[in-house]
Amino acid sequence: MKVSELTAEYVASWLGYVAEGEALTDSDRQEITLALSAAVNHAVSYTGHIAEELDSYEDVTIAVIGLCNDFLVSNRPEAAEFRINRMSEGILAMHSKNLL
């Protein structure tokens, strides 16, 4: 699966955000769509690739899903701070072309 093929429904299902077979509420869909947009933008910024280039790397899809989870979890009141998980950071670093 490519980054451009990710949908709120797919991310929600993959993360176990909703039970299998259940539909997302409009509120959940909006929240996940925003997290997905932020995750793709972060991946673009981190790697220096344009969004279309991310589709060349299937493992970046997993990193973007992981970032979605990070954004959704850090939005909860019990979250102490925001941190990007090492798996997502490592995958993005492998494909980064703008390292200094």
RAKAMO-V358826 format. One record per helix or strand of 3 or more residues. SS is the DSSP state (@ for helix, = for strand). FROM is the first residue (numbers start at 1). TO is the last residue. Records with the same first field share a line. If there is no record, write none. Layout:
SS: FROM-TO + FROM-TO
//
This chain:
@: 3-5 + 8-15 + 26-47 + 51-54 + 58-74 + 86-94
//
